[in-house]
């Protein structure tokens, strides 16, 4: 299973894995040639197309040598390209869209029996993904989809055309899933939606999202609640109050800015302006002074002037984002922005992009440096630190979702899912370091669940972080791909 794109795609891949395992498939070893390869794709940026077709090209000789192998392509790019995929890569066996992921096992079987490609794309959601079997990639943290689809019409975004109109789950179904996850050992959940805080629009309750946050606060054993991605248009005061007043809702907010220029925001059809965005930031900081706020920013939208770009830099300086996922505008066929006048030369966009990244890195570094000398409780994670083994460190997330690498001294027996109290000694733009040892350890049910899933107690600290997964991705540095949501 290879996953590209946003957290919704990551969660969809958990559903796809669950469907395949329910149908009798088993996860292939990393060094084995698999019988089935599934690409769950993203279509937000042009390089997503190039990446998929490049990977399919590299798989062709592998399939030629293993004629029984099946290759399936699903997700947003499949919804967009449809039969074009098998035209460009005729060795692909199955193409399915965002609305019918439940059909993958049947499509694979039909491809095997008929020995020809099966392309099946539906125009609307057939089965809400939450009803499907799931192979959770983490024993201690879980995604929970509260809605799918998007009702917005941003001129740069292709997602509504590929994910459809917003569909909301019933609150009781969501809370039932959360309680079941906690019963299985999870202590952290992330609520997912393309516009997560628009939740309730389908059944006419504008306060449904804040009510849901407060209800999550009443789930015994649930220690951390996060959500992504909210839209500034739908960010109301009751949501801020629910965040501040619900102890297990973490002091973290990822809210896409996209541009600091009100003129460009209007052209993007974003339905808020600079003042509105900064006003939300101010209210969040007043209610939660220690909250870490992150964002998405697009550079080089058609017609963006130097003055418009300076407005974006102004917002970055004022908002003091802990991190920003920055993108160079990517023209997507079928979106209004693709046909707008004022498409900017690549060299202009690149130069602005580099200035933005430099500024945001300096802001992130200063914000992180202010935390040196403080203590944080880290939820030990699996696969978050690429250099952990070499440096005899473990890694995990602070309550505000900052990535923390910490020395293993005093961490004997610490497992993913356990909580460690550490003192921050060093800051970099995209992570924190605690190299003076662990100050306290709290073993959790989540750690027990991780140990049970892995069949034994972990190895000594420094080598206990297991195989790579398609689970919750670590936040990436400025310039890396973020979510496709709001």
C-alpha positions, 0 to 999 in steps of 0.5 A: 500500500502506497499512500500520497496526499492528505490525512484523509488519504492516509485514513482511506488507506487504513480502510483499504488495508482492512478490506484486503485483509478481510478478503484474505490478503496479508501484508507483504514483507518489505523485502518480498515481491507483493501479489498486489500493489495499491496506490492511493493517490492525490491530485492536488498538485501537478507533481502528484501525476508525475509521481504516480506515472513514474512509479507505475513505470518502475513497476512495469518490469517487476510485473513483467517478471511476475505476471500474477501481480495485480496493480490497483490505482485509487484515490483522487487522481484515479477519480480525475484521470479514470480510464486515462490511467490504463491508457497511459499504463496498460499494465494497471489492473484496477482503477477505482475512485474516492467514492467506491473504495469498498469495491477494491477486493471485488475489482481485483478478483474480476481483473484476475478472472477476466484477465483485463483491466477493471475501471470503476468510478462512481460519481457520489459516495456509495458507502461511508468509509467509517462502515468499512473494515480498518487496519489501523496503523497505530495502536495508540493514535487513530484517525476518525472521519467525521465528514467527507467532501467539501461544499466550498468552491476555491478557484485553485482546488480540485478536491470538491470535484473529486470528493463530492459534496460534504456528507456528515456522520451522525454524532452518535456514530462518531462517538461510538467509533471513538469509544471503541478505539479507546477500548482497544487502547488508543489514547489520541484521536484526530477528527478528520474532514475536508472542512472539519469545522463545517461539520453539521452543515448537512443537518443544520447545526452550526454548533455541531463541531463544538458540541462534538469536541466537548463530547470527546472530552467526556470519553473516559481514557481519551487523553488527546483530541486533535482535528484537521483541517478547519476553514477560517470561514467556519471558525466560530467563537464556540469552537474556540471556547470548546478547545480552551475548556475541554482538557483533552483537546490539544492546544494546537490549530492547523488553519490554512491561510493560503494568502495574506492578501485580501485581494488574492483571497477574493480571487481564490474565492476563500470567503474571508479576508486578512483581518478575519484570519488574524482576528481568529489567531488573536482569539485563539491565543487569548484563550490558549496562550500556549497554542501552536498554530500552523498553516498552509500558504500558496505562493504565486497564485495568478495575478499575485503582485509583489504587494500581495506577496508582501501582505502574506509575509506580513501575516507570517510575521504577525501570526507567528506560525509554529510551522507553515506548509508552503506551496508554489501554485500548481495549475490544475486543469478543470479549476477556474484558476487554471484559466485566469489571466496573470499566470506568473513566471516560474522564476518569480514564484520560485524567488518569492517561495524562497523568501517565504520559506526563509522567513517562516523558518526564522519564525519557527526557530524563534518560536521553538527557541522560546520553549528551551528550558520548559518541560513537556509530556511527549507521547512516544511515537513509532517511526517519527525520528529517522535518526533515533537509533543512531543517536540513541533517542526516542521521538514523539509529540508534545501536546501542541504537536511539536516533534520532540527527540529525546535522549533514552536515559531513564527511558528503559522499557518505554514503548510507543504509546507511553508518555514521557516527561522531558526538559527541552534543551535545544530548538531547531525550526522543525523540531525540539530536542531534550538530551538530558534524559527522561524526567518521568514516565507514564506507562499507558494502556496504549503502550500495552496495546502496542506491545500486544500488537507487536507480540512482545515487549520492545527491544532496549531503547534506541532500537524499539521503533518498528517498521515504517507505516502509512500511519500518521505522518510527521509534520514536514518542513516548510515547503513540503506537502501538507493536507488537501483540505481547507 
